[in-house]
C-alpha cells in the first residue's frame, strides 16, 4: 500500500464502523462513538480509476 511496512501494519489493524465511519482500535467490540457492533476491517487495496 505505502512506502513503510510499519505504517501499513497500523492501518490494517484499524476497524471502521459501518454506521458512522469512525476509526476504532483492533480489539474493539463496539464503536467508540455510536456504540454500534457493526465493525469492519479497514480496506487495504488501492482502486485505480
PDBQT receptor file of N, H, CA, C and O in Angstrom, charges set to zero:
ATOM      1  N   UNK A   1       0.818  -1.184   0.000  1.00  0.00    +0.000 N 
ATOM      2  CA  UNK A   1       0.000   0.000   0.000  1.00  0.00    +0.000 C 
ATOM      3  C   UNK A   1       0.864   1.251   0.000  1.00  0.00    +0.000 C 
ATOM      4  O   UNK A   1       0.734   2.092  -0.889  1.00  0.00    +0.000 OA
ATOM      5  N   UNK A   2       1.736   1.382   0.975  1.00  0.00    +0.000 N 
ATOM      6  H   UNK A   2       1.842   0.699   1.698  1.00  0.00    +0.000 HD
ATOM      7  CA  UNK A   2       2.562   2.577   1.074  1.00  0.00    +0.000 C 
ATOM      8  C   UNK A   2       4.033   2.235   1.062  1.00  0.00    +0.000 C 
ATOM      9  O   UNK A   2       4.424   1.116   0.730  1.00  0.00    +0.000 OA
ATOM     10  N   UNK A   3       4.839   3.203   1.426  1.00  0.00    +0.000 N 
ATOM     11  H   UNK A   3       4.522   4.112   1.696  1.00  0.00    +0.000 HD
ATOM     12  CA  UNK A   3       6.286   3.003   1.430  1.00  0.00    +0.000 C 
ATOM     13  C   UNK A   3       6.772   2.302   2.687  1.00  0.00    +0.000 C 
ATOM     14  O   UNK A   3       7.788   1.608   2.651  1.00  0.00    +0.000 OA
ATOM     15  N   UNK A   4       6.071   2.469   3.790  1.00  0.00    +0.000 N 
ATOM     16  H   UNK A   4       5.245   3.033   3.819  1.00  0.00    +0.000 HD
ATOM     17  CA  UNK A   4       6.553   1.997   5.079  1.00  0.00    +0.000 C 
ATOM     18  C   UNK A   4       5.722   0.823   5.585  1.00  0.00    +0.000 C 
ATOM     19  O   UNK A   4       4.521   0.978   5.808  1.00  0.00    +0.000 OA
ATOM     20  N   UNK A   5       6.337  -0.357   5.773  1.00  0.00    +0.000 N 
ATOM     21  H   UNK A   5       7.313  -0.483   5.592  1.00  0.00    +0.000 HD
ATOM     22  CA  UNK A   5       5.577  -1.523   6.229  1.00  0.00    +0.000 C 
ATOM     23  C   UNK A   5       5.006  -1.376   7.630  1.00  0.00    +0.000 C 
ATOM     24  O   UNK A   5       3.963  -1.956   7.931  1.00  0.00    +0.000 OA
ATOM     25  N   UNK A   6       5.667  -0.612   8.492  1.00  0.00    +0.000 N 
ATOM     26  H   UNK A   6       6.514  -0.141   8.247  1.00  0.00    +0.000 HD
ATOM     27  CA  UNK A   6       5.155  -0.412   9.851  1.00  0.00    +0.000 C 
ATOM     28  C   UNK A   6       3.856   0.392   9.808  1.00  0.00    +0.000 C 
ATOM     29  O   UNK A   6       2.906   0.093  10.532  1.00  0.00    +0.000 OA
ATOM     30  N   UNK A   7       3.825   1.405   8.962  1.00  0.00    +0.000 N 
ATOM     31  H   UNK A   7       4.596   1.649   8.374  1.00  0.00    +0.000 HD
ATOM     32  CA  UNK A   7       2.613   2.216   8.820  1.00  0.00    +0.000 C 
ATOM     33  C   UNK A   7       1.484   1.396   8.207  1.00  0.00    +0.000 C 
ATOM     34  O   UNK A   7       0.326   1.553   8.595  1.00  0.00    +0.000 OA
ATOM     35  N   UNK A   8       1.805   0.523   7.254  1.00  0.00    +0.000 N 
ATOM     36  H   UNK A   8       2.746   0.396   6.939  1.00  0.00    +0.000 HD
ATOM     37  CA  UNK A   8       0.793  -0.339   6.650  1.00  0.00    +0.000 C 
ATOM     38  C   UNK A   8       0.183  -1.276   7.687  1.00  0.00    +0.000 C 
ATOM     39  O   UNK A   8      -1.023  -1.522   7.669  1.00  0.00    +0.000 OA
ATOM     40  N   UNK A   9       1.003  -1.793   8.581  1.00  0.00    +0.000 N 
ATOM     41  H   UNK A   9       1.983  -1.593   8.596  1.00  0.00    +0.000 HD
ATOM     42  CA  UNK A   9       0.506  -2.690   9.622  1.00  0.00    +0.000 C 
ATOM     43  C   UNK A   9      -0.450  -1.956  10.558  1.00  0.00    +0.000 C 
ATOM     44  O   UNK A   9      -1.452  -2.525  10.992  1.00  0.00    +0.000 OA
ATOM     45  N   UNK A  10      -0.148  -0.706  10.869  1.00  0.00    +0.000 N 
ATOM     46  H   UNK A  10       0.666  -0.244  10.517  1.00  0.00    +0.000 HD
ATOM     47  CA  UNK A  10      -1.039   0.094  11.721  1.00  0.00    +0.000 C 
ATOM     48  C   UNK A  10      -2.380   0.338  11.031  1.00  0.00    +0.000 C 
ATOM     49  O   UNK A  10      -3.428   0.260  11.672  1.00  0.00    +0.000 OA
ATOM     50  N   UNK A  11      -2.355   0.631   9.733  1.00  0.00    +0.000 N 
ATOM     51  H   UNK A  11      -1.504   0.694   9.212  1.00  0.00    +0.000 HD
ATOM     52  CA  UNK A  11      -3.596   0.877   9.004  1.00  0.00    +0.000 C 
ATOM     53  C   UNK A  11      -4.448  -0.381   8.906  1.00  0.00    +0.000 C 
ATOM     54  O   UNK A  11      -5.673  -0.312   9.011  1.00  0.00    +0.000 OA
ATOM     55  N   UNK A  12      -3.810  -1.528   8.706  1.00  0.00    +0.000 N 
ATOM     56  H   UNK A  12      -2.815  -1.584   8.621  1.00  0.00    +0.000 HD
ATOM     57  CA  UNK A  12      -4.546  -2.782   8.578  1.00  0.00    +0.000 C 
ATOM     58  C   UNK A  12      -5.169  -3.219   9.891  1.00  0.00    +0.000 C 
ATOM     59  O   UNK A  12      -6.128  -3.991   9.888  1.00  0.00    +0.000 OA
ATOM     60  N   UNK A  13      -4.646  -2.744  11.013  1.00  0.00    +0.000 N 
ATOM     61  H   UNK A  13      -3.867  -2.117  11.015  1.00  0.00    +0.000 HD
ATOM     62  CA  UNK A  13      -5.168  -3.175  12.307  1.00  0.00    +0.000 C 
ATOM     63  C   UNK A  13      -6.367  -2.350  12.766  1.00  0.00    +0.000 C 
ATOM     64  O   UNK A  13      -6.957  -2.658  13.801  1.00  0.00    +0.000 OA
ATOM     65  N   UNK A  14      -6.736  -1.327  12.035  1.00  0.00    +0.000 N 
ATOM     66  H   UNK A  14      -6.257  -1.077  11.193  1.00  0.00    +0.000 HD
ATOM     67  CA  UNK A  14      -7.860  -0.483  12.432  1.00  0.00    +0.000 C 
ATOM     68  C   UNK A  14      -9.186  -1.116  12.031  1.00  0.00    +0.000 C 
ATOM     69  O   UNK A  14      -9.265  -1.861  11.054  1.00  0.00    +0.000 OA
ATOM     70  N   UNK A  15     -10.217  -0.808  12.798  1.00  0.00    +0.000 N 
ATOM     71  H   UNK A  15     -10.153  -0.203  13.591  1.00  0.00    +0.000 HD
ATOM     72  CA  UNK A  15     -11.577  -1.212  12.479  1.00  0.00    +0.000 C 
ATOM     73  C   UNK A  15     -12.387   0.038  12.166  1.00  0.00    +0.000 C 
ATOM     74  O   UNK A  15     -12.193   1.080  12.793  1.00  0.00    +0.000 OA
ATOM     75  N   UNK A  16     -13.291  -0.061  11.199  1.00  0.00    +0.000 N 
ATOM     76  H   UNK A  16     -13.449  -0.907  10.689  1.00  0.00    +0.000 HD
ATOM     77  CA  UNK A  16     -14.134   1.054  10.787  1.00  0.00    +0.000 C 
ATOM     78  C   UNK A  16     -15.587   0.702  11.099  1.00  0.00    +0.000 C 
ATOM     79  O   UNK A  16     -16.046  -0.402  10.808  1.00  0.00    +0.000 OA
ATOM     80  N   UNK A  17     -16.292   1.642  11.686  1.00  0.00    +0.000 N 
ATOM     81  H   UNK A  17     -15.919   2.539  11.922  1.00  0.00    +0.000 HD
ATOM     82  CA  UNK A  17     -17.711   1.444  11.988  1.00  0.00    +0.000 C 
ATOM     83  C   UNK A  17     -18.511   1.578  10.696  1.00  0.00    +0.000 C 
ATOM     84  O   UNK A  17     -18.325   2.531   9.940  1.00  0.00    +0.000 OA
ATOM     85  N   UNK A  18     -19.402   0.621  10.447  1.00  0.00    +0.000 N 
ATOM     86  H   UNK A  18     -19.554  -0.153  11.062  1.00  0.00    +0.000 HD
ATOM     87  CA  UNK A  18     -20.221   0.666   9.233  1.00  0.00    +0.000 C 
ATOM     88  C   UNK A  18     -21.328   1.715   9.335  1.00  0.00    +0.000 C 
ATOM     89  O   UNK A  18     -21.881   2.136   8.319  1.00  0.00    +0.000 OA
ATOM     90  N   UNK A  19     -21.643   2.128  10.531  1.00  0.00    +0.000 N 
ATOM     91  H   UNK A  19     -21.193   1.787  11.356  1.00  0.00    +0.000 HD
ATOM     92  CA  UNK A  19     -22.745   3.065  10.734  1.00  0.00    +0.000 C 
ATOM     93  C   UNK A  19     -22.298   4.526  10.670  1.00  0.00    +0.000 C 
ATOM     94  O   UNK A  19     -22.947   5.342  10.015  1.00  0.00    +0.000 OA
ATOM     95  N   UNK A  20     -21.181   4.867  11.352  1.00  0.00    +0.000 N 
ATOM     96  H   UNK A  20     -20.653   4.204  11.883  1.00  0.00    +0.000 HD
ATOM     97  CA  UNK A  20     -20.763   6.273  11.418  1.00  0.00    +0.000 C 
ATOM     98  C   UNK A  20     -19.371   6.519  10.844  1.00  0.00    +0.000 C 
ATOM     99  O   UNK A  20     -18.887   7.650  10.884  1.00  0.00    +0.000 OA
ATOM    100  N   UNK A  21     -18.709   5.478  10.307  1.00  0.00    +0.000 N 
ATOM    101  H   UNK A  21     -19.102   4.559  10.274  1.00  0.00    +0.000 HD
ATOM    102  CA  UNK A  21     -17.404   5.589   9.636  1.00  0.00    +0.000 C 
ATOM    103  C   UNK A  21     -16.270   6.044  10.554  1.00  0.00    +0.000 C 
ATOM    104  O   UNK A  21     -15.318   6.666  10.083  1.00  0.00    +0.000 OA
ATOM    105  N   UNK A  22     -16.350   5.751  11.845  1.00  0.00    +0.000 N 
ATOM    106  H   UNK A  22     -17.124   5.245  12.227  1.00  0.00    +0.000 HD
ATOM    107  CA  UNK A  22     -15.327   6.140  12.803  1.00  0.00    +0.000 C 
ATOM    108  C   UNK A  22     -14.242   5.072  12.880  1.00  0.00    +0.000 C 
ATOM    109  O   UNK A  22     -14.534   3.882  12.769  1.00  0.00    +0.000 OA
ATOM    110  N   UNK A  23     -12.985   5.494  13.069  1.00  0.00    +0.000 N 
ATOM    111  H   UNK A  23     -12.748   6.461  13.159  1.00  0.00    +0.000 HD
ATOM    112  CA  UNK A  23     -11.877   4.563  13.267  1.00  0.00    +0.000 C 
ATOM    113  C   UNK A  23     -11.894   4.068  14.709  1.00  0.00    +0.000 C 
ATOM    114  O   UNK A  23     -12.088   4.850  15.640  1.00  0.00    +0.000 OA
ATOM    115  N   UNK A  24     -11.688   2.755  14.888  1.00  0.00    +0.000 N 
ATOM    116  H   UNK A  24     -11.531   2.120  14.131  1.00  0.00    +0.000 HD
ATOM    117  CA  UNK A  24     -11.670   2.138  16.206  1.00  0.00    +0.000 C 
ATOM    118  C   UNK A  24     -10.429   1.273  16.357  1.00  0.00    +0.000 C 
ATOM    119  O   UNK A  24      -9.787   0.917  15.369  1.00  0.00    +0.000 OA
ATOM    120  N   UNK A  25     -10.098   0.939  17.587  1.00  0.00    +0.000 N 
ATOM    121  H   UNK A  25     -10.619   1.228  18.390  1.00  0.00    +0.000 HD
ATOM    122  CA  UNK A  25      -8.941   0.090  17.860  1.00  0.00    +0.000 C 
ATOM    123  C   UNK A  25      -9.219  -1.349  17.447  1.00  0.00    +0.000 C 
ATOM    124  O   UNK A  25     -10.364  -1.734  17.208  1.00  0.00    +0.000 OA
ATOM    125  N   UNK A  26      -8.151  -2.134  17.369  1.00  0.00    +0.000 N 
ATOM    126  H   UNK A  26      -7.222  -1.821  17.564  1.00  0.00    +0.000 HD
ATOM    127  CA  UNK A  26      -8.249  -3.511  16.887  1.00  0.00    +0.000 C 
ATOM    128  C   UNK A  26      -9.144  -4.392  17.753  1.00  0.00    +0.000 C 
ATOM    129  O   UNK A  26      -9.972  -5.126  17.213  1.00  0.00    +0.000 OA
ATOM    130  N   UNK A  27      -9.008  -4.345  19.048  1.00  0.00    +0.000 N 
ATOM    131  H   UNK A  27      -8.335  -3.749  19.486  1.00  0.00    +0.000 HD
ATOM    132  CA  UNK A  27      -9.752  -5.232  19.931  1.00  0.00    +0.000 C 
ATOM    133  C   UNK A  27     -11.151  -4.765  20.281  1.00  0.00    +0.000 C 
ATOM    134  O   UNK A  27     -11.799  -5.366  21.138  1.00  0.00    +0.000 OA
ATOM    135  N   UNK A  28     -11.628  -3.725  19.650  1.00  0.00    +0.000 N 
ATOM    136  H   UNK A  28     -11.101  -3.237  18.953  1.00  0.00    +0.000 HD
ATOM    137  CA  UNK A  28     -12.935  -3.160  19.992  1.00  0.00    +0.000 C 
ATOM    138  C   UNK A  28     -14.061  -4.110  19.589  1.00  0.00    +0.000 C 
ATOM    139  O   UNK A  28     -13.996  -4.757  18.544  1.00  0.00    +0.000 OA
ATOM    140  N   UNK A  29     -15.084  -4.185  20.422  1.00  0.00    +0.000 N 
ATOM    141  H   UNK A  29     -15.137  -3.660  21.271  1.00  0.00    +0.000 HD
ATOM    142  CA  UNK A  29     -16.263  -4.987  20.103  1.00  0.00    +0.000 C 
ATOM    143  C   UNK A  29     -17.421  -4.104  19.669  1.00  0.00    +0.000 C 
ATOM    144  O   UNK A  29     -18.368  -4.577  19.040  1.00  0.00    +0.000 OA
ATOM    145  N   UNK A  30     -17.345  -2.809  20.008  1.00  0.00    +0.000 N 
ATOM    146  H   UNK A  30     -16.576  -2.425  20.519  1.00  0.00    +0.000 HD
ATOM    147  CA  UNK A  30     -18.369  -1.864  19.578  1.00  0.00    +0.000 C 
ATOM    148  C   UNK A  30     -17.712  -0.524  19.259  1.00  0.00    +0.000 C 
ATOM    149  O   UNK A  30     -16.583  -0.265  19.675  1.00  0.00    +0.000 OA
ATOM    150  N   UNK A  31     -18.409   0.309  18.534  1.00  0.00    +0.000 N 
ATOM    151  H   UNK A  31     -19.326   0.099  18.195  1.00  0.00    +0.000 HD
ATOM    152  CA  UNK A  31     -17.897   1.610  18.120  1.00  0.00    +0.000 C 
ATOM    153  C   UNK A  31     -17.756   2.538  19.328  1.00  0.00    +0.000 C 
ATOM    154  O   UNK A  31     -18.610   2.547  20.214  1.00  0.00    +0.000 OA
ATOM    155  N   UNK A  32     -16.677   3.313  19.354  1.00  0.00    +0.000 N 
ATOM    156  H   UNK A  32     -15.984   3.305  18.634  1.00  0.00    +0.000 HD
ATOM    157  CA  UNK A  32     -16.436   4.218  20.473  1.00  0.00    +0.000 C 
ATOM    158  C   UNK A  32     -17.331   5.451  20.405  1.00  0.00    +0.000 C 
ATOM    159  O   UNK A  32     -17.500   6.141  21.410  1.00  0.00    +0.000 OA
ATOM    160  N   UNK A  33     -17.901   5.739  19.247  1.00  0.00    +0.000 N 
ATOM    161  H   UNK A  33     -17.763   5.178  18.430  1.00  0.00    +0.000 HD
ATOM    162  CA  UNK A  33     -18.699   6.948  19.066  1.00  0.00    +0.000 C 
ATOM    163  C   UNK A  33     -20.209   6.672  19.144  1.00  0.00    +0.000 C 
ATOM    164  O   UNK A  33     -20.932   7.349  19.874  1.00  0.00    +0.000 OA
ATOM    165  N   UNK A  34     -20.675   5.668  18.382  1.00  0.00    +0.000 N 
ATOM    166  H   UNK A  34     -20.088   5.117  17.789  1.00  0.00    +0.000 HD
ATOM    167  CA  UNK A  34     -22.120   5.412  18.334  1.00  0.00    +0.000 C 
ATOM    168  C   UNK A  34     -22.516   4.095  19.007  1.00  0.00    +0.000 C 
ATOM    169  O   UNK A  34     -23.703   3.773  19.060  1.00  0.00    +0.000 OA
ATOM    170  N   UNK A  35     -21.546   3.324  19.524  1.00  0.00    +0.000 N 
ATOM    171  H   UNK A  35     -20.581   3.586  19.480  1.00  0.00    +0.000 HD
ATOM    172  CA  UNK A  35     -21.767   2.069  20.249  1.00  0.00    +0.000 C 
ATOM    173  C   UNK A  35     -22.397   0.971  19.396  1.00  0.00    +0.000 C 
ATOM    174  O   UNK A  35     -22.984   0.034  19.937  1.00  0.00    +0.000 OA
ATOM    175  N   UNK A  36     -22.284   1.072  18.081  1.00  0.00    +0.000 N 
ATOM    176  H   UNK A  36     -21.807   1.834  17.642  1.00  0.00    +0.000 HD
ATOM    177  CA  UNK A  36     -22.772   0.031  17.190  1.00  0.00    +0.000 C 
ATOM    178  C   UNK A  36     -21.789  -1.135  17.192  1.00  0.00    +0.000 C 
ATOM    179  O   UNK A  36     -20.590  -0.936  17.390  1.00  0.00    +0.000 OA
ATOM    180  N   UNK A  37     -22.284  -2.343  16.974  1.00  0.00    +0.000 N 
ATOM    181  H   UNK A  37     -23.258  -2.505  16.813  1.00  0.00    +0.000 HD
ATOM    182  CA  UNK A  37     -21.406  -3.515  16.940  1.00  0.00    +0.000 C 
ATOM    183  C   UNK A  37     -21.023  -3.901  15.514  1.00  0.00    +0.000 C 
ATOM    184  O   UNK A  37     -20.328  -4.898  15.317  1.00  0.00    +0.000 OA
ATOM    185  N   UNK A  38     -21.457  -3.138  14.523  1.00  0.00    +0.000 N 
ATOM    186  H   UNK A  38     -22.021  -2.328  14.683  1.00  0.00    +0.000 HD
ATOM    187  CA  UNK A  38     -21.149  -3.425  13.117  1.00  0.00    +0.000 C 
ATOM    188  C   UNK A  38     -19.812  -2.792  12.748  1.00  0.00    +0.000 C 
ATOM    189  O   UNK A  38     -19.760  -1.648  12.297  1.00  0.00    +0.000 OA
ATOM    190  N   UNK A  39     -18.727  -3.552  12.945  1.00  0.00    +0.000 N 
ATOM    191  H   UNK A  39     -18.769  -4.481  13.311  1.00  0.00    +0.000 HD
ATOM    192  CA  UNK A  39     -17.389  -3.065  12.630  1.00  0.00    +0.000 C 
ATOM    193  C   UNK A  39     -16.806  -3.893  11.495  1.00  0.00    +0.000 C 
ATOM    194  O   UNK A  39     -17.082  -5.088  11.388  1.00  0.00    +0.000 OA
ATOM    195  N   UNK A  40     -16.006  -3.265  10.656  1.00  0.00    +0.000 N 
ATOM    196  H   UNK A  40     -15.782  -2.294  10.744  1.00  0.00    +0.000 HD
ATOM    197  CA  UNK A  40     -15.332  -3.965   9.568  1.00  0.00    +0.000 C 
ATOM    198  C   UNK A  40     -13.858  -3.605   9.594  1.00  0.00    +0.000 C 
ATOM    199  O   UNK A  40     -13.473  -2.591  10.176  1.00  0.00    +0.000 OA
ATOM    200  N   UNK A  41     -13.032  -4.430   8.966  1.00  0.00    +0.000 N 
ATOM    201  H   UNK A  41     -13.345  -5.254   8.493  1.00  0.00    +0.000 HD
ATOM    202  CA  UNK A  41     -11.605  -4.140   8.851  1.00  0.00    +0.000 C 
ATOM    203  C   UNK A  41     -11.402  -3.050   7.802  1.00  0.00    +0.000 C 
ATOM    204  O   UNK A  41     -12.178  -2.948   6.853  1.00  0.00    +0.000 OA
ATOM    205  N   UNK A  42     -10.376  -2.250   7.969  1.00  0.00    +0.000 N 
ATOM    206  H   UNK A  42      -9.745  -2.333   8.740  1.00  0.00    +0.000 HD
ATOM    207  CA  UNK A  42     -10.087  -1.190   7.015  1.00  0.00    +0.000 C 
ATOM    208  C   UNK A  42      -9.644  -1.805   5.698  1.00  0.00    +0.000 C 
ATOM    209  O   UNK A  42      -8.843  -2.740   5.685  1.00  0.00    +0.000 OA
ATOM    210  N   UNK A  43     -10.160  -1.284   4.586  1.00  0.00    +0.000 N 
ATOM    211  H   UNK A  43     -10.810  -0.525   4.597  1.00  0.00    +0.000 HD
ATOM    212  CA  UNK A  43      -9.779  -1.781   3.269  1.00  0.00    +0.000 C 
ATOM    213  C   UNK A  43      -8.343  -1.384   2.969  1.00  0.00    +0.000 C 
ATOM    214  O   UNK A  43      -7.932  -0.257   3.242  1.00  0.00    +0.000 OA
ATOM    215  N   UNK A  44      -7.582  -2.316   2.407  1.00  0.00    +0.000 N 
ATOM    216  H   UNK A  44      -7.916  -3.232   2.185  1.00  0.00    +0.000 HD
ATOM    217  CA  UNK A  44      -6.166  -2.056   2.167  1.00  0.00    +0.000 C 
ATOM    218  C   UNK A  44      -5.799  -2.084   0.690  1.00  0.00    +0.000 C 
ATOM    219  O   UNK A  44      -4.628  -1.917   0.350  1.00  0.00    +0.000 OA
ATOM    220  N   UNK A  45      -6.762  -2.288  -0.186  1.00  0.00    +0.000 N 
ATOM    221  H   UNK A  45      -7.713  -2.423   0.091  1.00  0.00    +0.000 HD
ATOM    222  CA  UNK A  45      -6.454  -2.299  -1.611  1.00  0.00    +0.000 C 
ATOM    223  C   UNK A  45      -6.673  -0.913  -2.198  1.00  0.00    +0.000 C 
ATOM    224  O   UNK A  45      -7.554  -0.170  -1.765  1.00  0.00    +0.000 OA
ATOM    225  N   UNK A  46      -5.864  -0.581  -3.182  1.00  0.00    +0.000 N 
ATOM    226  H   UNK A  46      -5.148  -1.184  -3.534  1.00  0.00    +0.000 HD
ATOM    227  CA  UNK A  46      -5.980   0.707  -3.849  1.00  0.00    +0.000 C 
ATOM    228  C   UNK A  46      -6.754   0.501  -5.143  1.00  0.00    +0.000 C 
ATOM    229  O   UNK A  46      -6.386  -0.344  -5.959  1.00  0.00    +0.000 OA
ATOM    230  N   UNK A  47      -7.813   1.260  -5.334  1.00  0.00    +0.000 N 
ATOM    231  H   UNK A  47      -8.113   1.946  -4.671  1.00  0.00    +0.000 HD
ATOM    232  CA  UNK A  47      -8.633   1.163  -6.528  1.00  0.00    +0.000 C 
ATOM    233  C   UNK A  47      -8.202   2.259  -7.489  1.00  0.00    +0.000 C 
ATOM    234  O   UNK A  47      -8.261   3.443  -7.158  1.00  0.00    +0.000 OA
ATOM    235  N   UNK A  48      -7.767   1.860  -8.682  1.00  0.00    +0.000 N 
ATOM    236  H   UNK A  48      -7.719   0.897  -8.951  1.00  0.00    +0.000 HD
ATOM    237  CA  UNK A  48      -7.359   2.841  -9.688  1.00  0.00    +0.000 C 
ATOM    238  C   UNK A  48      -8.551   3.191 -10.551  1.00  0.00    +0.000 C 
ATOM    239  O   UNK A  48      -9.314   2.316 -10.961  1.00  0.00    +0.000 OA
ATOM    240  N   UNK A  49      -8.707   4.471 -10.822  1.00  0.00    +0.000 N 
ATOM    241  H   UNK A  49      -8.088   5.182 -10.489  1.00  0.00    +0.000 HD
ATOM    242  CA  UNK A  49      -9.832   4.922 -11.645  1.00  0.00    +0.000 C 
ATOM    243  C   UNK A  49      -9.392   5.179 -13.055  1.00  0.00    +0.000 C 
ATOM    244  O   UNK A  49     -10.205   5.566 -13.895  1.00  0.00    +0.000 OA
TER     245      UNK A  49
